Amino acid sequence: MNDKELIDTEDQNLAPVYQKFPIVLEKGDDCYVWDSSGKKYLDLMAGYGVSLLGHSNEKIVQAISDQAKQLTSCHGSFYNEQRARASININKITPKHLDNIYLCNSGAEAVEAALKLCKKHSKNKIISMSGSYHGKTIGSLSLTWSPKYKKSFKPLLDDVDFISFGSSDSLSEINDETGAVFLEVIQGESGVKFASVEYFKQLQEQCTKHNVLLVVDEIQTGLGRTGKMWAHEHYGLVPDILCIGKGLAGGMPVGAMISRSDSTNFSLGEHTTTFGGNPLTSSAINASIEFLLSNNIINNAEQSGEIFLNGLKKLKSEYDSVRDVRGLGLMLALESKFPIKDLLFDGLNNGLIMLYSGRTILRFLPPLTLNEAQVNSVLQILNTLLQNSKKD
Ligand SMILES: Cc1ncc(COP(=O)(O)O)c(C=O)c1O
């Protein structure tokens, strides 16, 4: 198929739910991807943060292909060594008090599982945050803030209230009537939005005081993205339930919800899924966690992230069109005073794939293997793009 045929075929046959770039990607290697014409791009989007350990990471490819020859599917009703090892590996990197893992196939499924668990343990209201994104299934959508995603699907769950993310005043709404709070520590889809250490301290106190389950969604922020294994570590938060996904299986579809076996747990048959914890994905989880832990990846995210953020700050000081820059580790954003659509497309022309959040925010979620030279080349291209947009 040539590019035109291929694009037309996708457009005709698939649900039109994605904002498409007119580019056909053919292969990837670490921080780079290539399109069908052979053009090379530095990938700062990494499939919305999925290719955490780089595209086609050798160790992960090897693990998947070895396992594919052995056994790909093994329902949860049987035992399998890859799944057992995945549980050990996930336990190794998650907080000690969280010892019970539910394996599934996407972030939204991990959030759904957490939601069901909260409903099982409390009939009280659930609180979510303004600006939050937790997925688009009916349950996770009920916890997601954006009215534009929700408007066609009402009524959603009616026991979810939203409070203002980052506002200490709103924390009084967490009270004895609350069963659980769902939280993204740094809000990704909203444009890399932060709250203060003091706010999180108060939020944790409120949850403890009123016996409220704190569900931390680290689907985007987790696994070293922010320069620590978990973003909640930056703020001293203690989750009762943790949701993870994205890069956990090196690009294979995955989600996981981790809770306390002694207090928040499912029982037989309450929540299951056909593919969860299959040997193929489990082998990818094992290779990913082993790679993450043995290659100084999180330190690299911290260091490259710092250089990246400093470079963005310099751009902000030089260009009036830049309203704000922010980030932690390799989760970063540049907020413009103007729509960034042209910058996005100019970026593509210059070999840079970037992500957007709304109309004015460029978001960067590159592989955590991004090195200093690559950061510098990104900054150089951004400088050129901002320079050119000044002339327009
Ligand atoms: C914080 C957060 N939660 C949940 C999700 C939903 O994950 P998925 O798209 O894998 O269902 C996402 C996806 O971007 C996310 O960023």
The ligand as an SDF file (V2000), in Angstrom:
LIG
                    3D

 16 16  0  0  0  0  0  0  0  0999 V2000
   -3.1800   10.0510   34.1940 C   0  0  0  0  0  0  0  0  0  0  0  0
   -3.8430    9.1190   33.2440 C   0  0  0  0  0  0  0  0  0  0  0  0
   -4.7880    8.2780   33.7000 N   0  0  0  0  0  0  0  0  0  0  0  0
   -5.4230    7.4190   32.8760 C   0  0  0  0  0  0  0  0  0  0  0  0
   -5.1330    7.3820   31.5270 C   0  0  0  0  0  0  0  0  0  0  0  0
   -5.8760    6.4200   30.6210 C   0  0  0  0  0  0  0  0  0  0  0  0
   -4.9910    5.4510   30.1460 O   0  0  0  0  0  0  0  0  0  0  0  0
   -5.3450    4.6320   28.7960 P   0  0  0  0  0  0  0  0  0  0  0  0
   -5.3570    5.6080   27.6810 O   0  0  0  0  0  0  0  0  0  0  0  0
   -4.2170    3.6180   28.7070 O   0  0  0  0  0  0  0  0  0  0  0  0
   -6.6640    3.9800   29.0210 O   0  0  0  0  0  0  0  0  0  0  0  0
   -4.1810    8.2420   31.0110 C   0  0  0  0  0  0  0  0  0  0  0  0
   -3.8660    8.2620   29.5600 C   0  0  0  0  0  0  0  0  0  0  0  0
   -3.2920    9.1530   29.0190 O   0  0  0  0  0  0  0  0  0  0  0  0
   -3.5140    9.1410   31.8830 C   0  0  0  0  0  0  0  0  0  0  0  0
   -2.5990   10.0100   31.4360 O   0  0  0  0  0  0  0  0  0  0  0  0
  1  2  1  0
  2  3  1  0
  2 15  2  0
  3  4  2  0
  4  5  1  0
  5  6  1  0
  5 12  2  0
  6  7  1  0
  7  8  1  0
  8  9  2  0
  8 10  1  0
  8 11  1  0
 12 13  1  0
 12 15  1  0
 13 14  2  0
 15 16  1  0
M  END
$$$$
